[in-house]
Amino acid sequence: MSAAINSPVEPTTPVGKAADYLDQRTKIGVLTKQLVRKVFPDHWSFMLGEIALFSFVVLIFSGFFLTMFFEPSMELTEYHGEHPAQLHGQLMSVAFASTVEMSWDVRGGLLMRQMHHWSALVFVASMVVHMMRVFFTGAFRKPRELNWLVGTALLILGLAAGFTGYSLPDDVLSGNGLRITDGVVKSIPVVGSYMSYFIFGGEFPGEHIIPRLFTLHILVVPALILALIGVHLFLMVLNKHTQYPGGGRTDKNVVGVPAVPVFATKMVGNFFIVFGVLALMGGTMAINNVWNYGPYDPSLVSAGAQPDWYMLFLEGSLRLMPGQGTEWVIFGYTLSLNVLIPAVVIPGLLFTFLFVYPFLEAKVTGDHREHHVLDRPRNRPVRTGLGVAFLTAFIILAVAGSNDLIATHFVMSLNLITWVLRVLFFVGPVFAFWVTKRICLGLQRKDRELVLHGHETGRIVRFANGEYIEVHRPVDEQERWIRVSYDAHRPLEIAPATDARGVRRKGYRSDRRWQRISRFFYEDRVEPVTPAELAAAHAHGEHDEIEAQRGTPELVSGSASGEREH
Amino acid sequence: MKALAARRHHRAAPVVLLLLALLVTGGVYAVLAPSPATADTASVEDIETGYKLFQANCATCHGPNAEGTSQAPSLVGVGAASVDFQVSTGRMPMQMNGPQADDKPRQMNEEQTAALAAYVASLGPGPAIPTEEQVDASKGDPSSGARLFWTNCAMCHNAVGAGGALSEGKWAPELHDVSERNIYNAMVTGPQSMPVFNDANITPEEKRDIIAYIVEQRDGSAGGLTLGSLGPVSEGIWTWVVGMVLLIGAAVWIGAKSS
């Protein structure tokens, strides 16, 4: 063969031959080479999104199994399975009966159901944690705003997948959830009752909702999630991964390890761990034992009826809303503000915040640069504060959704808890914002101290003249890099109200408004240490050190609480 | 026979026959009618003892003749079942005022409880303590019990009897550790915030079905740890405490390995 000239290396192993065969026909080698050598920064917090991805894989596998046995039908049937005894001969929908049968009569069925449900809870939880990481480190900044939007859409789709799945078994809890949904839809002015009829195919509960939710749950929502995960990962590869600040890391490079073998190995390892933990949870911890709630009957509701954790904020928002005086009848039409505000307006505001934040921040910062180095949360006090305030509001609502369990388990009055949480919902986020911002500013000041004066060593030295000083050890270069390489943004500066000829400038009012918001963000700030400041501090410090070295006998040594500025 | 036949027109015969008929009816009734257990066994001495115990432990709040005061209700007509429930679960005598009397280690032993029950039952007719057979879970139908429980009890006590909150610091207790007899007692007497489920409302057989359902729940869950059977909130908490802590911990571990 003349190939000896063109391809000096002939594959010898079976794998090599197969790869060569494929490459000659698809040129896949070019793509693979790029991906294999792609560099990923290494940090544990970059694996949080992977947890979400892998729990979604487990969801698909276990869900595939469940569809083999689930019958999405609201036909009535009598239960004749041997177990559990408490359902013998009861009238129920086929959907409920098939859920119970797959749990008790199908080998591994209960394990699969429980794994599926735990995976769903972990899926949303890991998305939330991943989102927190992205938010607090500012990874949503240019060029990743679009990917932030994709991620937020994925979160909403995750909630939709969870909600539709929760409703499928047609037990009392899921029916209660659907009833609330029906109420929420009906509270929307003008179109509400039409939409409710549209969704349920008539009056609630009707006979159509389970098959409809089934199609959404196993086809539409997962397909959308898969597609958006594709976009999410593609954009991640395209934009390159962000990296934490550190020596040598800039907005123009990526410092990390190649995808193969290191990163891929870690990824596969993480997959097995996620799979293992979910299997362990599904195998040992009971979840959603629907036979305990019973088949759905619109007249039943039990104590402790709540949605899964990610919907608790909605439940809590409804529980906190005062009912009296908030339902208005206008010209014979009822406006149910008691449902509309907590179940439509408040979640709407929360998600709007998530969607617009990257653009809002870019606007008030006047920032058009690309960012690949992450922020330390302390260096963006207002962003960090807003994020914590958001989480506080979310958590207060979720706690309100569990108010009955808090009442029983902490021996408190349900009414008192509700009132306290009503106040906290307004006060808590503001307080959390203020505290977080102060802590961030304090940490930044501490960083300045550290860079200028070094670490405290606990060594106290007394000079001949009786003066005490504590000896400080200067920070090393890496430590300093992390602490000084950030931007302390200033509030926007805007053009004056009138132009050179004294004519009112168009758009001045709008500029003023943005400047006010910008001030809110950047009025309070701690500037990073400048080289000049550092040089000055060093000169001062050396002076101390020289004095310290001048052979003054050390009188006190060891850790001491007394410290001194120098 | 002839002698009997000859006297059938005796003018005392109707009276004798009537007496005989009454005797038979009464006898049959006495044998067949559900008899309140304590009413049968309660002796005069029991009532005496109960009266003394009552004066020493209960009269301060319930009044010297159990007629009730501004602080505590009258006990005339509450029946032996009510006393049996309140005293054997330790709710009475009450330790302190609060939204609701909580159960605690019982203050009276079996005999004292029975004596107190006998005394209170002697004040006026009321629900009796159920018989062993009435509360035998193995004779009940858990499926019928489940339906009844979900319809009548679950809104306060949770779908499997794990308990729930009521207004202003009151609560519906969890039922896993409540004895079968006291579940029955509670249904017929409606202690504290609980409504009365009398025999017209839920028949004694149905009450036994309910007990059968509750007893079945004591076996735990086929799915593993029940996590308190509290529903999605506890599942959510464990998602974070077990699932997310393990997974984030693993991520930190993997991330720490090389860098």
Interface residues (C-beta under 8 A of the other chain):
Chain A: D42 H43 W44 S45 F46 M47 L48 E50 I51 H83 P84 A85 Q86 L87 H88 G89 Q90 S103 W104 L110 Q114 H117 W118 L121 V122 A125 S126 V129 V172 L173 V257 V262 K266 G269 N270 I273 V274 V277 L278 M281 G283 T284 M285 A286 I287 N288 N289 N292 Y293 G294 D297 S299 L300 V301 S302 A303 G304 A305 Q306 P307 D308 W309 Y310 L312 G401 S402 N403 D404 L405 A407 T408 V411 M412 S413 L414 N415 L416
Chain B: P99 D141 P142 S143 G145 A146 R147 W150 T151 A154 M155 C156 H157 N158 A159 V160 A162 G163 G164 A165 L166 S167 E168 G169 W171 A172 Y213 E216 Q217 S221 A222 G223 G224 L225 T226 L227 S229 L230 G231 P232 V233 S234 E235 G236 I237 W238 T239 W240 V242 G243 M244 L246 L247 I248 A250 A251 V252 W253 I254 G255 A256 K257 S258 S259
